[in-house]
Amino acid sequence: MPDPNLAPAGPARTYWQRRVLDPVLAQLTQGTTPEKIALTVAVGSAIAMFPLLGTTTVICLVIGIVLKLNQPIIQAVNYLCTPLHLTFIVYSLRWGERLFGAKHSRLEFRAMHEMLREHPVQFVHDFGIILLHACFVWVILAPFWGFAVYYVSLPILREANRVRVAAAAKVAAERTKDHPVP
């Protein structure tokens, strides 16, 4: 005879539900508010666009600790934003040149990487000001990006939390109905 306390198996969960939705909803059940998750997503995505390749993971770690943000979510957002990051590096370098009236420089990433590895002082001399200009562009644009992401994601996360709470209440009511507490 089947155990009445075991719930019947539902339909198979999709990859999106298992890898994205379930971890976010799990954070909601651990006392993290939709507002805090929206802030984590906004900050993580803004940091993910920082124009210095290889720095965003550490920056997310530090900012996440300082602001007491959820580390798995901020790091996941950081990695999911990699295509934006790579695109933003090029655009921030170009916008920095225009903003500061700097000479247009030809960017060859393999040569730059090799120079950074073999001659770091020369790399800073040749590209330091260009990277500083790109960082300045990021400082200007990141707050706007962060606010936009926050205000777009907040209603979505609030609705997800509302649905989760309603579903949990429904399950609790059904259990109480099926198995009244003496």
Residue, then its C-alpha position, 0 to 999 in steps of 0.5 A: m500500500p502506498d504511503p499517503n504522506l508521500a506526494p505524487a510525482g509531478p511532471a518532469r522539471t525543465y532545465w530552466q526550472r532546475r538551474v535558474l528558477d529553483p535556486v532563486l526560489a530556494q533563496l526566497t524560502q531561506g528568508t531572503t526577500p525579493e527586494k534583497i534578491a533584486l538588489t543582488v541581481a542588479v549589483g551583480s549585473a552592474i559589476a559584471m560589466f566592469p571593463l577589466l577582464g578577470t576582476t569581476t568575480v573578486i569584486c562581486l565577492v567583496i561587494g557581496i560581503v560588504l552589502k550582505l548579498n547572496q553570494p551564489i546569486i551574485q556570482a551566478v548573475n556575474y557569470l550569466c552576464t559574461p556576453l554583456h561584459l565582453t561587449f561592454i569592454v570594447y564599447s567602454l574603451r571606445w566611449g572612454e576615448r571619445l569622452f576624453g578625446a584620446k587617440h583611437s587605439r587599435l586593440e589586439f587582445r592577444a598581444m595585450h594579454e601577452m604584454l601584460r604577462e611578460h611586461p606588466v610595467q610596459f602594459v600599464h604604461d601603454f594601456g593604463i590611461i585607456l583602461l582608466h577611461a573605460c573604468f570612468v565610463w563604467v562608473i557613469l553607466a553602472p548606476f543607471w544599469g543597476f537601477a534599471v535591472y533592480y526596478v525590472s526584476l523586483p516586480i517579477l521576484r515579488e510575484a514569484n514569492r507571492v506564487r510560492v507563498a500561495a502554493a505553500a499555503k495550499v499544500a499546508a491546507e490540503r495536508t491539514k484537510d487530509h490529516p487533521v491535527p488531533 
